[in-house]
Amino acid sequence: MKIIINESQLRLIVENEDKSLIDFTSFVDDHVDPVKWDDMFEHLNKKKGGIYDGYYINGDVDLQDSNITQLKYLVIVEGNLDLNHSPIESLPMLKRVHGYLDLADTQIKSLPMLESVDYYLRLNNSPIESLPEGLSVGGFLNISNTPLSKTTTREELKSKINVEGQIYLGLIYI
């Protein structure tokens, strides 16, 4: 018997060798209210004996202008994650977004576990105070009009994170 998998499926297998994640893609496809995703994860995980560390979504997630305030157990998005103009305050377990991550005009103060964003990362007009060391951004980074843009220097950003595109700090480009 031959099993054929695509590149994104292989990436998920490799990334999750030592962790166990639940695929929540169907909840997005079925238009389940994202406010309930964390509660559903806790319920499913309890039924399975607590073996899961979090959940991932294989595709795009568009929650801009939604009323979502946190996604406690979201770890990986295999597409774009758009939370622009939402009251999101917490993404404590988010590690990877294999598309763009738009958190402009949100209440995000930190992204403690974020390792990589394949395209751009928008945090402008948010209260973001720090970015994790070693973060990799495949496109541009926009932190204009944030506390971080007022307290960081070019050297500090370049020593902490890898940004392939431009870094926007307001009117200044690095």
C-alpha positions as CSV (number, residue, x, y, z in Angstrom):
1,M,0.0,0.0,0.0
2,K,1.3,3.4,-0.9
3,I,0.3,6.5,1.0
4,I,0.7,9.9,-0.6
5,I,0.8,13.1,1.4
6,N,1.3,16.7,0.4
7,E,4.0,19.1,1.6
8,S,1.8,20.8,4.2
9,Q,0.7,17.5,5.7
10,L,4.3,16.4,5.9
11,R,5.2,19.6,7.6
12,L,2.5,19.1,10.2
13,I,3.7,15.5,10.9
14,V,7.3,16.7,11.4
15,E,6.2,19.7,13.5
16,N,4.0,17.5,15.7
17,E,6.2,14.5,16.3
18,D,6.6,15.3,20.0
19,K,3.2,17.2,20.3
20,S,-0.3,16.2,19.7
21,L,-2.6,18.7,18.0
22,I,-6.3,18.4,17.0
23,D,-7.2,19.5,13.5
24,F,-9.9,22.2,13.9
25,T,-10.2,23.0,10.2
26,S,-13.7,21.6,10.0
27,F,-14.8,24.1,12.7
28,V,-13.8,26.9,10.4
29,D,-15.3,25.3,7.3
30,D,-18.6,24.6,9.2
31,H,-18.7,28.3,10.5
32,V,-18.6,27.3,14.1
33,D,-18.4,30.4,16.3
34,P,-14.6,30.9,17.0
35,V,-15.5,32.1,20.5
36,K,-16.3,28.5,21.3
37,W,-13.2,26.9,19.9
38,D,-11.2,27.0,23.2
39,D,-14.2,25.5,25.1
40,M,-14.6,22.7,22.4
41,F,-10.8,22.0,22.6
42,E,-11.0,21.7,26.4
43,H,-14.0,19.4,26.2
44,L,-12.5,17.1,23.5
45,N,-9.1,17.0,25.3
46,K,-10.8,16.0,28.6
47,K,-12.6,13.2,26.8
48,K,-9.4,11.9,25.3
49,G,-7.5,12.0,28.7
50,G,-5.7,15.3,28.1
51,I,-3.4,14.0,25.4
52,Y,-3.6,17.1,23.1
53,D,-1.5,20.2,23.5
54,G,-3.5,22.5,21.3
55,Y,-5.2,22.7,17.9
56,Y,-4.2,23.7,14.3
57,I,-6.2,24.9,11.3
58,N,-5.3,23.8,7.8
59,G,-6.4,26.9,5.8
60,D,-7.2,30.6,6.2
61,V,-8.9,32.0,9.2
62,D,-10.6,35.4,8.7
63,L,-11.8,36.8,12.0
64,Q,-11.4,40.5,11.3
65,D,-14.0,42.6,12.9
66,S,-15.1,39.6,15.0
67,N,-15.7,39.7,18.8
68,I,-13.0,37.1,19.6
69,T,-10.8,38.0,22.6
70,Q,-8.6,35.0,22.8
71,L,-7.6,31.7,21.1
72,K,-5.8,30.0,24.0
73,Y,-4.9,26.7,22.3
74,L,-4.3,27.8,18.7
75,V,-0.8,26.6,17.7
76,I,-0.5,26.5,13.9
77,V,-2.4,28.1,11.0
78,E,-1.6,26.5,7.6
79,G,-2.7,29.7,5.9
80,N,-3.5,33.3,6.7
81,L,-4.7,34.5,10.1
82,D,-6.6,37.8,10.0
83,L,-7.7,39.3,13.3
84,N,-7.6,42.9,12.2
85,H,-10.0,45.2,14.1
86,S,-10.9,42.5,16.6
87,P,-10.6,42.8,20.4
88,I,-8.2,39.8,20.5
89,E,-6.0,40.0,23.6
90,S,-4.3,36.6,23.7
91,L,-2.7,34.1,21.4
92,P,-0.4,32.4,24.0
93,M,0.4,29.2,22.2
94,L,0.5,30.4,18.6
95,K,3.8,29.2,17.0
96,R,3.5,29.4,13.3
97,V,1.4,31.0,10.6
98,H,2.2,29.7,7.1
99,G,0.7,32.8,5.5
100,Y,0.2,36.3,6.8
101,L,-0.7,37.3,10.3
102,D,-2.7,40.5,10.6
103,L,-3.1,41.8,14.2
104,A,-3.5,45.5,13.3
105,D,-5.8,47.5,15.5
106,T,-6.1,44.7,18.1
107,Q,-5.4,44.5,21.8
108,I,-2.4,42.1,21.5
109,K,0.5,43.0,23.9
110,S,2.8,40.0,23.2
111,L,3.1,36.8,21.2
112,P,5.2,34.7,23.5
113,M,5.5,31.5,21.5
114,L,5.5,32.9,17.9
115,E,8.4,31.4,15.9
116,S,7.5,32.2,12.3
117,V,5.2,34.0,9.9
118,D,5.8,33.0,6.3
119,Y,4.5,36.3,4.8
120,Y,3.9,39.6,6.5
121,L,3.1,40.5,10.2
122,R,1.0,43.5,10.9
123,L,0.8,44.8,14.5
124,N,0.3,48.5,13.8
125,N,-2.0,50.4,16.1
126,S,-1.8,47.7,18.8
127,P,-0.3,47.7,22.3
128,I,2.4,45.2,21.3
129,E,5.3,45.6,23.8
130,S,7.7,42.9,22.6
131,L,8.4,40.3,20.0
132,P,9.9,36.9,20.7
133,E,13.6,36.5,20.1
134,G,14.3,34.4,17.0
135,L,11.0,35.3,15.3
136,S,11.2,34.9,11.5
137,V,9.0,37.0,9.2
138,G,9.1,36.2,5.5
139,G,7.7,39.5,4.4
140,F,7.3,42.9,6.0
141,L,6.8,43.8,9.7
142,N,4.6,46.7,10.6
143,I,4.8,47.9,14.2
144,S,4.0,51.5,13.6
145,N,2.1,53.4,16.2
146,T,2.8,50.8,19.0
147,P,4.7,51.0,22.3
148,L,7.3,48.7,20.7
149,S,7.9,51.2,17.8
150,K,8.7,53.9,20.3
151,T,11.1,51.9,22.5
152,T,13.1,49.9,20.1
153,T,16.0,50.6,17.9
154,R,17.1,49.2,14.5
155,E,20.0,47.3,16.1
156,E,17.7,45.8,18.7
157,L,15.2,44.6,16.2
158,K,17.8,43.2,13.8
159,S,19.6,41.3,16.7
160,K,16.3,39.7,17.9
161,I,14.3,38.8,14.8
162,N,14.7,38.0,11.1
163,V,12.6,40.0,8.8
164,E,12.9,39.4,5.0
165,G,11.1,42.6,4.0
166,Q,10.9,46.1,5.4
167,I,10.2,47.0,9.0
168,Y,7.7,49.8,9.4
169,L,8.0,52.0,12.5
170,G,5.7,54.7,11.4
171,L,7.4,57.2,9.1
172,I,10.7,55.5,9.5
173,Y,11.7,52.4,7.4
174,I,14.5,50.1,8.6
